[in-house]
Amino acid sequence: MIEVDAASIKLSSLLKENVIELELEGKDKSEIIDELVDIIVASGKARNKKALVTAIMGRENLGSTAIGNGVAVPHAKIDNIKQTVLAFGRSAAGVDFNSLDGEKTHLFFMLISPKEDIGAHLKILAKISHLIKDRFMVGLFKKAKSKKEALSIITTLEKSQS
């Protein structure tokens, strides 16, 4: 089992430019998930695309991870991954992600964790939820002009909460 100090996890240390896409092209939930998984696989942080898609879609089948306010947090815990991976994507047009509020979803934080890292997985989900519950923060992510700016939003917020 991998021991992670969940309290000290910073989203800014998990999210890197190579796992951010500000121009997602998917037209529905499965295309968006596929695109985000492709980004994770291309980054070298995971290898088995099919396993990732299956795990994420399996979680989505339990209930949508679109939490409202234009945000979804598709996530899964899987075997054969050594470290937690966080990816971020944005769709200008938005897609129907079966959101709790019925609105289109524009921002996607995909979290993949080792199966045994349950505590850290939950802490990261809580940190993401806290970050995006604020409409102002969501607006900043929607307007970010670059990957660097998207990262800066998270870093600034984390510093203000320290």
N, C-alpha and C positions, 0 to 999 in steps of 0.2 A: 504494500500500500504506500502511496506517495503522500508524504506529510506536507501540507501547505498551511502556512499561517494565514488563514482566510481574512483575519482582521487587517492584515497589512497589505492585502492585495489592492493594487491600484489599477483602475481600468486603463490609465495612460501607459502603464508598463505592459499591458497585454495587447493593446491595439497599436498596430504599426501601419505605416503607409501602404505596405504591400498587401494588406488585407482590407483596404478601403476602396470602395467604388462609388463615386458620386453620380454616375449615370447608368444605373441599372436599366436594362431594356426589357425585362420580363413583363409579360402582360397578365400573368395570373400567379397564384401562390406557388405552384410547382415550378414554373419558370424562374421565379425569383430565388427560390431555394436552390435550384440547380445552378444558377449564376453565382450565388454566394459560396456554394460548395466548390465550384470551379476556382474561385478566387483563393479559397483556403488550400486546395490541392496545388494550385500554381505557386503558392507561397512556399511549398515544401513542408508545411506544418502538419500535413496529413497526406496519406497516399491513396486510400481506398475510397474513391468517389461514391461507388455504389453503396458501401456500408454507411457512409455519412448521410447520403440522401435517404436511405431506408430508415435510419435512426431518427432523422429530423421529421420525415413524413409520418413515422410511427408516433412520434410525440404530438404532431399536429392532429392526428386522427383521434387523440384523446381529448383534444380541445384546442381551439385556436390560441396561438401565442400572441395574437394581435391584441394589445391591451388598451387600445383606444388612443386618442390624441394623435393619430397618424403614425403610431409606432407599433412594431412587432419585435418580439425577442424569440425567434425560433432557436431551440436549444435541444441538446441531447448529451447523454453520457454514453461513451462507447468504449469497447475494448480496443487494444492495439493503438492507442495514442498515448504519447509520453507526457505531453503537457497540455494545459488548457489553451484553447485558441479562441480569440474573439475577433470577429470580422464586422465591418459596418458597411451598409449599402444604402443608397438613396435612389428613389424613383420619383422623378419630377411629376409624372402623370399620376402616380399612385396606382395601387391595385386592390382588388377585393381580396382581403386576407381573412375574411370572416371575423372582423373586428367586433369587440363587445359593443362599441357605439355605432356600428353600422357604417362608419365612414371609411373612405379609402385609406390605405396604409402607404406611407411615403418613406419612413425610416425603418431600417432593419438592423438589429444587432444580433448576429448569429454567434452562439456560444457552444463550443464543443469541449467537453471535459473528459478526462479519464474516468471510467466507470466507478473506480474506487474513491474518487474525490468528491463525494456527495456534499460535504460541508462547504468546501470552497466553491463548488458549483452554485449552491444556494446563496452564498454570500455575494457572489458576483452578480447573480440575477437580481438580488436586492439592491445592489449598488446601481445597476443599470436602471431599475425601476425608479429609484430615487432621483437619478439624473434626469430622466425624461418625463417625470410627472408634471414638471413645470412647463407650461406652454411657451414661456420665453425661451427656455433652453431648446425646446423642439424647434422654435422659429429660427434660432441661431444655426442649428444643424441643417435646416431646410435651406438657409441662405449661404452656407459655407461655400466659398469659391474654390477651395483647394483641399486636398487631403491634409495638408499641414494645418490649415485653419480648423478643420474638423477635430484634429488631435489637440489643437490649442484650446478649443472649447472645453474639452474634458480636463485637460491639465489645469486650466484656470479654475474651473469649478472645484476640483479636488484640492487645490491649494487654498481656496477660500473656506473649505470645510475643515481644514487641518487645525 
